[in-house]
Structures are given as C-alpha cells and as structure tokens.
Amino acid sequence: MLKWKASLLNNSTSLLPTWTISNSSSYFNKTTTPCTWFGISCNNAGNVVKLNVSNLGLQGTLLNFKFSSFPYLTTLNLSFNALFGTIPASLGNLSDLTTLYLAVNQLSGSIPPEIENLKSLVDLQLSNNTLSGSIPASLGNLSDLTTLYLWGNQLSGSIPPEIGNLKSLVDLEISTNNLSGTIPASLGNLSDLTTLYLFRNQLSGSIPPEIGNLKSLVELMISTNNLSGTIPASLGNLSDLTTLYLHKNQLSGSIPPEIGNLKSLVELMINTNNLSGTIPVSLGNLSDLTTLHLFRNQLSGSIPPEIGNLKSLKNLALYINTLTGSIPASLGNLSDLTTLYLYENQLSGSIPPEIGNLKSLVGLVIDTNNLNGTIPASLEALLKWKANLLNDSPSLLPTWTTSNSSSYFNKTTTPCTWFGISCNNAGNVVKLNVSNLGLQGTLLNFKFSSFPYLTTLNLSSNALFGTIPASLGNLSDLTTLYLYGNQLSGSIPPEIGNLKFLVDLEINTSNLSGAIPASLGNLSDLTTLYLWGNQLSGSIPPEIGNLKSLVDLQLAKNNLSGTIPASLGYLSDLTTLYLEVNQLFGFIPLEIGNLKSFVDLQLSNNNFSGTIPASLGNLSDLTTLYLWGNQLSGSIPPEIGNLKSLVDLQLAKNNLSGTIPASLGYLSDLTTLYLEVNQLFGFIPLEIGNLKSFVDLQLSNNNFSGTIPASLGNLSDLTTLYLWGNQLSGSIPPEIGNLKSLVDLQLSNNNLSGTIPASFDNLSDLTTLYLWGNQLSGSIPPEIGNLKFLESLTLHTNTLTGSIHASLGNLSKLTILSLFRNHLSGSIPPHIGNLTNLKDVQLYNNTFSGNLPQNLCRGGSLEKFTAALNNFTGPIPKGLKNCSSLVRVRLERNQLVDNISEAFGVYPKLDYMDLSHTNLYGELSRTWGWGECHNLTHLSLLSNNISGSIPSELGKLTQLGKLDLSDNHLVGEIPKELMKLNFLIYINLSHNELTGQLPREIGSLSELDHLDISSNIL
C-alpha cells in the first residue's frame, strides 16, 4: 500500500496521511500495521479484508498496486477518484473478492478476462470510465454476481449471450456504450433480474419475447438504440414493471393491448418510433401511471376517453401523430396533470371546458389541429391587459393568445385553457392566478367589468405599480384578493368595501399610503386582512371591530398612529393581531382580554404606554405575546402566569419595574422569555428553573440582584442565557454546566465572584462565553479548551490569575479572545498561534511574560491584537509582518526587542498602531507601505530606539489624527509632507535629534491642537 501511495501523482499522497510508518506523522507514531489506517479493515488475524478509499480525488494508476499481497481481500472500493491507465490482469488473483468498485475514474483499455477468476464476486461496478473493447464472455462464469454495472464507457461489440448464465443477477446496467448486435434471448433466463438498462447503444434487431419471462423486472430501459420489429406482447407479463422506456428506436406495428396489464407501471415512454394503429383502450387500466409519452409516431384513431381514468397522470404527450376526433372531456378528471401536449394531429371540435378543471396544468399545447369555438369577452379583456404590460412581461404569458402562429393554440376561442385561468362549467372565468411571474405594468387597463363571476384574483409577487382602480369594487362575487408583493402606490380605494363576499384580502408589502378605509368594516365575511409592510398612515378605523368573522389581522410595519380601538375587543374569532413597527400610542385596551381565541398578539416597536393589562391573563390559547420596544411601565402582571399555552413572551425594551412574578414558573410550554432593557429588580425567581421547555432566556440590562439560581441548571433545552448588565452577585452555579444545549452564555457586567466552574466543560455546543466585567478570581479552567465550537471568549476586567492553559489552542473556531485587565501571568502558549480563525486578541493590562507566539495571523484573518502593558520579551511575532487584515495593533509598554524596519509589513486596513515604550530599534522604512494605510488615525512610536530620518512617505497617511515619534533618535529635517495631513490634531516629535526648520506649511493644519517639537536641534 505504501508503494502504491508513493506512485500517486500531485497531492494525492497527502490525501492518505494515515498511510505512514514515519515517527513524524501527525496521526501515528511508528505504526507497524495498516489495520488502523484510513479506509482499511482487517480480520481478527490482522489480514486486510477491506480497502475503501473512494471519493478522495486520488490520481494515478493501478500498475504499482501489488494485488498478490492481499489474498484475503473481500472488498476493493477505489471509485470516485481520478485513476487512469488499464485494469491490471493481476487483479484476477483476489480469489476471495466479493465487491469490486472501480466506477467513476478515468480507466481505459479493455476489461481483463482474468476477472472470471473472481468466483466469489457479487458486485462488479466499472461504470463511468473510458473502457473500450468488448465485454468478456468469461463474465458469464461469475455465478454469484448480483450487480453488473458497465454503463458510461466506450465498450463495443455485442452483448455476450453468456451473460444469461448469471442466474443470481439482479441489476444489469450496460447503457451508454457503443454496443451493437442484438439483445441475447438468453437474458430471459435471468429470473431474479429487477433492472435492465441497455439504453444509448447501437443495438439492432427485435426485442426478444423472452424478456417477458423476467417476472421480477421493475425497470426496463432499452431506448435510444436501433431496435426494430414489434413490441412483444409478452411484455404484458411483467407485473412488477414500473418503468418502460422503448423510445427513440425504429419499432413498428401497433401498441400491444397487453401493456394494459402492467398495473404497477408509472412511466411509459414509447415515443419517437414508427408505431401505428390506435391507442389501446387498456391503457386506461394503468392507475399508477404518471407519464405517458406516445408522441412522434404514426398513431391514428381517437384519444380513448379511458385515458381520463389515469388519476395519477402528470405528463401526457400525444403530439405529432395522426389522431382524429375530439379531445375527450374525461381529460378534465386528471387533477394532477401538469403538461398536456396534443399539437400537430387532426383533432376537431371545441376545447372541452372541463380542461379548465386542471388546476395543476403548467403547459398546454394543442395548436395545429382543427379545433373551433367562440371568443368570450373575458378573453379580450385579458389580451388587452397583457398588451399593456411593459418590457418582457407579455412573453411571460405565452398561452394567452389567439394567433394562428402560436406554438400553443390554433385559433383558440376560450381563455379557460390559458395558464392561470380557471372557469366554471359554463365557461366563465372564476379564478385568475398569475402570481410570482415578474409581470410589470399597471391595473389601469384591466377591465374588471368583464369578469362578473370572478371569485379569486391573485396578482401577487409581481412588479405591478400604479394605483388600485376603484372599479375593482365591481367584482361582486370576489372572495379572495391577493395583490401583495408588488409596487402599488396610492390609497386603498374605499370601493373595496363593496366586495361583500370577500373572505381573504391581502395587499401587504407594497407602497400603499393614506388611511385604512372605514368601509372595510362592511366586509362581514372577511377572515384575513393583511395590510402590513406598506406606508399607511392615520389611525386604525374602529369599524374594523365590525368584522365579526375576522381571524387574522396584520397591519404591522406601516406609519399608523393613534390608539388601538377598543372595538377590536369584539372580534371574538380573532387569533392573530400584528400591529408591530408603527407609531401607535396610548394604553393597550383592556378589551383585548376578551379575545378568548387569541393565539398570537404582537404589538412591539410602537409608543404604547401605561401598564400591561391584567386582562391579558384571560387569553388561555395565547402562544405568542410581543410587547417589546414600547414605553410600558409598572410591573409585569402575575396573571400572565395563567397563559398555560404561552410559548414566546417578549417584553424587552420598555420601562417595566418591579420583580419577575413567580407565576411565570407555571408556563410549562414557554420557550422564550425576553425581559432585557427594563428597570426590573429583585431576585431571579427559583421557579424559572421549572420551565423545562425553555430555549432562550434574556434578562440582561436590568437591576436584578442576588445570586444566579442553581435551578437554571434544570433547563436542559436552553440554548441562550443572557443575564449581563445587572447587579447579580455570588458565584456562578456549577449547575450551569448541566445545560448541554447551551450555545450562547452571557453573564458579563455583574458583581459575580468566585471561580469559573470547571463544569463548563460539559457545554459542548457553546459558541459564545461572556463573563467580563465581574470580580471572578482563580485561574481559567483548562476544561474551557474542550469547547470545540467556541467562537467568542471574553473574560476581561476580572481578577483572574494564573497562566493561560495550552488547551485553549484546541479552540479551532475561536474568533475573539479577550483577557485584558486581569492578573494573568506566565507566557502565552504557542498553540494560540494555530487558531486560524482569530480576529480579535486582547491581552493588555496583565502581567504576561515571555515571547509572544510567532505564528499569529496564521489564518490571515486577525484584525485586532493588543498585548500592551505586560512584560513580554523577545521579538515582534513574525506572523504579524504579512498580516494584511490587521486593523489595530497595541504592543506598548513591554520589553520587546526587534528591528522596526523588518518586523512590519503593509496593512491597508490599519487604523491604530501603538508600539511605544518598547525596545524597538532600526529605521522607519520608506518601503513599509505607508501609502497603503489609508485608514490609519493613530501612530505612536514614542520611547524607543528608532533612528534615521522621518520618511516623507508618512505624508500619505491622509486620515492620521495623532502622530507621536518622541523620545527616539530620529535625525534630519521634519518632512514638509506631514503638513498635508489635514486631520492631524496631535504631533509630538520631541526628544529626538531633528535639525532644520519647522515647515512654514504647519499653519495650514487647522485641526492641530497639540504640537511638541522640544528637545531637538531645530
């Protein structure tokens, strides 16, 4: 195996890293057996029995694969790679082999006849290569073979009749080759065969009637060949057959009526042949049939009405034949039909109105026939509207036409067969649904008076603009009106109040303005009213309270003002009320508590004031209550605890005060509780720990005190716990470690003390851990390094001690590491540099010592690195030099020693750099990429040992506000280019050895507030 691995090309060897005996392997140390290698399985005696290295992209040949070294091999799977060359004859020595998968490679040459020696072979798959030559007759000796896949090659010659000896064969797929000759009659001996794929070859002759003996056959695909003769009637014996593909051959004669015996048939495709005669009535027995393709033959006679019995049919294609007679009305029974293609026949009569019942129909093509009929007024109105649509919109309605040249209709006289149109039995248009087509235009040319029977109008999710015509109010039978998801503007016409039968009105997500018409209160049957996502203004009409059938009322995301009408309390069937993101004010009406059917109440992001009505506790079916983002005050009513169905309770961002009612602990279905950004105080109730369905608990930014209840550890489904920004004290309960589903834990900015619990080791899904701004002490538990999904770890501003454990180097997904303002000591483990996703590392204001990790920014994503105010020694990390992602670097007040001209590179995103009070030496390089630092606002290099002159290139730092180069050994003149930096507020060049004069241009620095050039030789 090692020899074969060594022969692989390019990077293929790196794809098998465990295949090694090297001591330096990152996977194994001096292994002496391949049994532990990837893709290898061994028996109890240590012999290799299975080799599976599929789908790895391996590139190479099999010439160096010593098959004789694997006498016990039963499975060889090298499929889905990029192997090339021939299949070695020596492969025939694997006498125990049962499974051989070489499919989907680039193997060439012939199939070695030695494969016949693999007497135990059960599964042979060589498909999708470039194998050529003939199929070896010796394959017929593999008596145990159940699967033979040779498809997708360049095999030629005939199919060996010896294949008929494979009595165990279940699956035979040799399609898409260059095979010729006839189909051997011996295939009729394969009594267990379920799949026979011979399509896309050059086979000729007739279909052997012996195929009809294959009683287990499920799929027969012999299409796209040169087969001739008739379809054998014996195929009618294949009672389990679901798929029959005979299309694209030269078959002749009639379709045998015995095909109607195939009760399991789902797909029948015998199109593109020379078949003649009539369509057998017996095809009407194929109750599971979904596809019937008989097109491009010479079939004659009428379409049997029995085709209308095929209730599962989705695709019916009979075009380009010589069919006569009328289109059977029974086709209107095919409720799942999506395509009906009857064009280029000799059909006559009118289009049956029953075709209008085909609600799933997408494609209807019946042109080039002798059909006739009359044109109704609704057709003219639809054509006129189509003609006035803009750009390419008319092309989106290709079936809407009466033109002789249409590829869909020849002089059609009814719109009932057009896309999106449904008619009643009298031929009147009752439904128009052309949603989500991208139609662009207005409704001004839509003649609504031509549709007196219209019940459904769906023009949603298009690009319609302009106003809604008042004439729409004439559609007296309308029950459903969908105009949402357009660009309609103007006001809602009050005439919509005339649509007395309207049940569903949805005109949300447009640009409608003005007030909500009071006339909508006349729509007594209305159950759904969606006006959300517009620019509606004014108050909510109290007449809405007359809509006694209303179930769903959504007026959110508008500019509505005023109060909530108390009359809404009369809507006894209302389950949903969305009023969020408006400018509503005043109190929440007590009457809302009368709506006993309420399920979802969302009033968030308004200006509501006053208290939360206790009457809301009567809404026993309520699952969602959103009141966040208002100016509500007072306490949370304990009656909320009566809402036993409540799942989601969000009261955040108000002025609520008082304590959390213990009664909330009774809400056993509650998954979400948001109370953050209020003025709540007191203890967190222990009863919260009873809410076993809890997923999201956010109590941050209040005045809660006391300890974190240990009972929170019972919330086994909790994913989010936000308690930050309170006055909580005491230690973090170790029971928090029981929250195995926790993803986001934020306890920052409290008065917590004690140590970080080692039990956090159990939080295996945790991505965010914020404990900053407390009084935590002790060391950082090494167990934190086990949190493999952790992305943000912020422990700053505590009193933590000890060193950083090397285990933190295991946090491969970590992006933020913030440890500043603690009492941490020791060196930074070099493993930290291996964290390729790090973006923000904050280590400043500790007592760290030793060298900084040299391989920082290994992943090229580091943006902020602050290690100031420590005792670091040694050089600047080499990884920072090419770290072009850097935005902020602070290393000041350490004992670092390095040549500044060599330690840094080009930083196009840099905005802040402070390297002061270190021991840097060397000169400020002119090639340091100053011109690329377009965002740099702060550059401080004071109190170092930097020498040389000030580069004039610093004048390219166009955003610079502070420049401090003081207390160094700089010489030469002050570059006048610095005087072009118009945002400079602070310049300190003091305590250097600068000479010459202060440039006159300094007078142009209008923002300059501080200038110190003392202690130079100016």
Buried (B, 14 or more C-beta within 10 A) or exposed (E): BEEBBEBBEEEBBEBBEBBBEEEEBEEBEEBEEBBEBBBBEBEEEEEBBBBBBBEBEBBBBBEEBEBEEBEBBBBBBBBBBBBBBBBBEBBBBBEBBBBBBBBBBBBBBBBBBBBBBBEBBBBBBBBBBEBBBBBBBBBBBBEBBBBBBBBBBEBBBBBBBBBBBBEBBBBBBBBBBEBBBBBBBBBBBBEBBBBBBBBBBEBBBBBBBBBBBBEBBBBBBBBBBEBBBBBBBBBBBBEBBBBBBBBBBEBBEBBBBBBBBBEBBBBBBBBBBEBBBBBBEBBBBBEBBBBBBBBBBEBBEBBBBBBBBBEBBBBBBBBBBEBBBBBBBBBBBBEBBBBBBBBBBEBEEBBBBBBBBBEEBEBBBBBBBEBEBEBBEBBBBBBEBBEBBEEEBBEBBBBBBBEEEBEBBBBBBBBBBBBBBBBBEEBBBBBBBBBEBEBBBBBEBBBBEBBBBBBBBBBBBBBBBBBBBEBBBBBEBBBBBBBBBBEBBBBBBBBBBBBEBBBBBBBBBBEBBBBBBBBBBBBEBBBBBBBBBBEBBBBBBBBBBBBEBBBBBBBBBBEBBBBBBBBBBBBEBBBBBBBBBBEBBBBBBEBBBBBEBBBBBBBBBBEBBBBBBBBBBBBEBBBBBBBBBBEBBBBBBBBBBBBEBBBBBBBBBBEBBBBBBBBBBBBEBBBBBBBBBBEBBBBBBEBBBBBEBBBBBBBBBBEBBBBBBBBBBBBEBBBBBBBBBBEBBBBBBBBBBBBEBBBBBBBBBBEBBBBBBEBBBBBEBBBBBBBBBBEBBBBBBBBBBBBEBBBBBBBBBBBBBBBBBBBBBBBEBBBBBBBBBBEBBBBBBBBBBBBBBBBBBBBBBBEBBBBBBBBBBBBEBBBBBBBBBBEBBBBBBBBBBBBBBBBBBBBBBBEBBBBBBBBBBBBBBBBBBBBBBBEBBBBBBEEBBBBBBEBBBBBBBBBBBBBBBBBBBBBBBBBBBBBBBBBBBBBBBBBBBBBBBEBBBBBBBBBBEBEEEBBEEBEEBEEBEEBEBEBBEB
